[in-house]
Amino acid sequence: MNLSYWEYKTWLSNIDFTIIGSGIVGLNCALKLREKYPEAGILILEKGILPQGASTKNAGFACFGSISEILADLKSHTPEEVVSLVQKRYNGIQALREKLSDTKIGYQQLGGHELFLEKDKELYYSSLSKIEEVNTLLFPVFKENAFEENKNIFSFLNIKEKYITHKFEGQINTGAMMQALLKKVVQNNITILNGINVQDFQEMQGRVEVKTDKFQFNTQQLFIATNGFAANLITEKIKPARAQVVLTKPIKNLHIKGTFHLEEGYYYFRNIDNRILLGGGRNLDFKKEQTTEFGVTSLIQQKLEQLLKEIILPNKEFSIEHNWSGIMGVGETKKPILKRISSRVFCGVRLGGMGVAIGTVIGEELAGLYLIS
């Protein structure tokens, strides 16, 4: 693609900071850089026509971790590490709400409920017995007991008789959130170019040369915020994880309100516009779902419909109107990768399916890697 002098001069010259990825991390990184450097040339490159990956593909959970997830994390992380992870999620949600307002992101604190299938009675009773212990552990974060028992008020079938509820969890409209962030970025004189796939970069003396599928250009500093796609550009320990989602048509008199987790978080659902959004199922085929390819599979889609019929919406007519997938970034630990790769290249990736919760603070901390360098 041969660009004109005008195109290079206007969009690709005098670039101080380039950010790869216009998701929640990339946009917050750009805003933080603009706050510190009002006159800098800031460019964001996005390979999709809209922000791709997970930022506009997720379920919109403002969550901190269900009780079974916290207990599972305690088997592979120290208590201090678990508290730190939850604190970062809590701080991230509060920062997002403060930056954009609850109205603009459609925030509602309706609680997050973990359901336990009849077959998971051992996990159920174990989780019940640990409520007080986990509440004590996380008290410094929430300043109150976060977890409590609740009756099955929404009449789900084939589950144990009580939920374990995280009363501080909520939900947002992620499309509205991303639109609000994009508007804020544009208002701050930050350029976004869509449909640009970064293929490679090379640090040179005094600059970074960036090669895309459309053109090459130079930037002073490069920030990688592509989460599950980051392995295409850097050698950090990160794997993609595809998450499939279905959305029903509107359901008359839908009484279900809140966010819900099933089978240690591998399935999750919520209400939205009198519909049920249900996602998950990668545990059915971890190998196949470790991909950066968008798409859905009959194996997982059939399982999601089965859950709707047998547990979530029993004896109720419904039909699927939409399905889609998003790409998360996961690894051996829940801790994100936030580091300086070289003197002019930085990354903030591997959000572990918690992008809504931690994306704001990870983006700001990513910008901070340069601020303190």
N, C-alpha and C positions, 0 to 999 in steps of 0.2 A: 504494500500500500504506500503510494508516494504522497506524502503530505506536503502541502504548500508552505511557503515561508510564513504566511499569515497564521496557519494552523500551529506550526511549531512555536512561533513567537507568542501567540495568545495562550496556548494551553500547555506547552511542554518546555518552556524556557524559565530559567530562574526558579527552579523548584527546590525549596529547602527540605521539605518533608513529603515523602510519598508513603501512603498507606495502602496495602493490598487487602481488599475486603471491605465492603460497606455494610457489614452487619453491626450488631450492637457494640462489639469491641472496637472495630475500626472507626465508627462514627464518634464514639466517646473519646478515643485517642485523638482524633482530629480536633475535637472541641477543646480538649485540654491543652493541646499544642497551641491553638489559636489564643487561648487565654494567656499563655505565657509569652507568646511571640506574636503580637498584634500585626506586625508587618510582614510576616513570613509567607512565602509561597507554599501553599499546602494543596496536595493533589491526592485524591482517593481513586483507586482503580478497582472496578467491579466487573467480574466476568459475565454476570447475568444481566438481563434487562431490568430486573429487580434484585434487591439483595438476596443472594442465594445461600444455600447451606442450611442453616437452622434458624436464623433470626426471624424469618417470616414463615417458617414451616412448622414451628413448634406448637405445643398445645396451650401456651399462655399460662403456665402454672407459676405463681409467685410462691415457690416452695423452698423449704429448708432441709428436707429429708424426713421421710416417714420413720416410724419407730423401728421397723424391721431393717430399714436401710442404715439407720444409726447403729443398731446392734451389729449388723454385718460389717460396717466400717470399723467398729471397735475390735474386730478380729484381725484386721490388717493394718490399723493405724493406732497410734497411742491416743489415750483420752485427750491429751493436749492438742494433738493434731485434729481430732474430730471437732473439738470445741472451736478451733481456729477456722476450720472449713465452714462450720455453721455460722460463725460470726461474720465471715466474709460474705456469705449468702444474705444474711440479715442486713448487713451494711449496704450491700449492692442494691437490694430492693428499696431501702430507704433513700439511697442516693438517686435512684431512678425516679421515684415518686416526687422527690424534691425538685429534681431537674425539670421534669415535664408536667407535673401535676397529676393527681388521681383522675381528674376528668379527662384529660387528653389521652391517658393510657387505658381508660376504662377499668381502673382498679376497683376490686370489690373483695373485702376480707370476709369470705363465707366459710372459712375453715377448710382444712385438708383432712380427709378421712381415709384411713387404711382399712380395707375389707380383707377378710381371711376366708378362703374357700373351705368347705367342709373337710377336704382332704389335707388341709394345712393346719390341723388342730394342734400339732406339737409347736409350730411356730406361733400360733395364736396364743396359747397358754404361756409360752415362754415370754412373748412380748408383753402380755398383760402383767406378768410378774415383775417386769423390768421397768414399768412406767415410773415409779418413784425414783429409781436409780438414775434413769435418763433425765428426768426432770431436774434432779439435783445437779447432774453434770452440766446441763445446759442453762441452769438458772442465771449464770453471769451474762448470758446473751440476751435472754428475754425478760429478765427481772421478775418473772412469774413462772408458775408451772405451765409448760406449753402443752403437754399431752394429757388427755383425759379420756375416759370411757364414754361411749354414747350408744344408745339403743339403735336398732336398725329402723330408723324413722322413715326411710325412703322405700321400704318393703322390697329390698333386693332378695333374690332367691338363692338357695344353695350356698349360703355363707354362714359363718358363725354368728351368734346372736348379738354381738356388739362390735362397733367400730372402735378403733383407737384414733382419736381426733387430735390434730395439731391445730389449736384454736387460732393461731396467728397467721396461718397460711391463707393465701388469697389467689385471685386470678386476674389476668389483664387481657386486653385486646392487643395482640402483638402487631397486627397490621397498623392500628392507630398509633401504637408506640413507635414503630419504625418510621411512619410518616411524620410524626412530630419531631423525631430526631433528625430526619432528612431536612425538614424545613429549617431547623435550628442551624444545621451545618451550612445550608445555602445562605442563610441570613448572615452568617459569619464569614462570608466571602471565601468559602472553601470549595474547590472545584471537584466534582465527581464525574468521571467518565465511565459509562456503562458499556458492556459488551466487549471488554478488554481482558484477554486472558494472559496473565504474566507467565511466561515460559521459563525464564531464567534471569539471574542477576549476577553481577560480578563487581566486587569492590575494587576500585582503581585508586590511584593516588589522588586524594582530595575529593572523591565522588564515588557514587555507585551507578554503574551502567545497568539499566533495566531493559530487558528484551521482552516484548509482548508479541502476540500473534498479528498485530497491526503495525507496530513501529518500535523504535528504540529511542531512549532518551536518558538523560542524566539527572540524578537527584543527589542532594547532599546527605540525606539520611533516609533509610528505608525501614518501614515497620510492617511486619507480617501478621495479619489478623484474620487468617483464613481457616482457623480451627480444624475441622476434620479434613480439609484439603491441604493442610500445611505440609504433609509428607511429600507432596509433589515438588516442594521448593527447598525444604530443609531436612536434615537427618535426625531431628529430635524423635523421641520415643512417643509417637502418636499414631493411633489407628482410627480410620473412619468407622462410623457405626450408623447404619441407615435405620431410621425410625419411620414406620408406616402408620398412617392415620386414616380414619374414616369419619365422615360427618353425616348424620341423618338429615332427612327433610324435617321441617318444623313439626313438632308433636303437640297436639292440642292438650292443654291443661298439664303440661309437663311440671311435675312437682319436685324434681331433683335439682338441688342447688348446692354448689360447692365443687371442690376438686377431690378426686378419689384415686387411690392406688390399690393395685391387686398384685399378688404374687411377687412380693419384695420389690415392687416398683416396675416390673417388666411390662405391666399394663397400667394404663392410667386413663381416666375419663373425667369429663366435666360438662356442665350445661353452658350453652351459648346460644342466644337468640331462639329460645324454645327448641333447641336441638341438643343432641348428645354428640360430643366429639370424643372419640375413643382411639387411642394409639398404643403402639407397643408390639410385642411378639417377636423381637429379634432373638430371644432365647430359644425359639423353635429351630433356628438355623443360623447360629452365630457366624459361621464361615461365609455363607452367602450374603449375610447382611453386613459384612465387613467390606464395604464398597463405597466408592464415591459416585456411583451411578444412581441417578434418581429412578424411581419406578416402584411398582408394587408386585407382590407375588400371591398366587392363589392360596398357598399354604397359610400365610399370615392373614390375608383378607378373610378367608373362611373362618379362622379362629376368632377374629374380631367380631364377625357377625354372630358366631356361636355365643360369645360372651354377652352380646346385646340381647339375644333371644332367651338365654337360659338364666342370666343373672341380673342384668341391668334393667331391661325392659320386658320382663316376663308378662305374658298375657296382654301385650300391647302391640298394636300394629305400628310398624315403622318401615322405612325404606332408606337405603343409602343414596345420598345425593352427590357427595364429593368423596374422593380419596386422593391422597398425595403422600409424599415422603420427604424427609429432611435428612441432612447428613450431620451427625454430631462428631466430636473428636473425643476419644477416650484413651485410657492408658492403664498401666499397672497400678497407679495410685489415683486418688481423686484430686490431687493437687495440680492446679494448672501449670503449664510451662510458661514462665514469664522471665525472659532473660535477654541479655545482650549477646548476640551471636558473634559479632565482630565489632570493630571500632565504629562502624556506621550502619550496622544492621541489627534489628531487635525483633523479638517475637512475643506475642501473647496468644497462646493457643491451648488446646486440650481442656475444654471447659467441662467435660464429663457429663453433658446433658443438663447442666445448670446454668446455661447462658443467660436466661432471663434474670436469674438471681445475681449472678456475679459479673455479667458482661460489662456493666457500667464501671465498677471499680477496677476490673482487669484492664479496660481500655484506658482509664486514667493512670493506672500504674504503669502501663506500657509506655505511655507518653513520658512518664516520670523517669523511665530508664535513661532517656536522653537528658532530661532536666538535671539529673545528678551526675551525669558523665563529664 
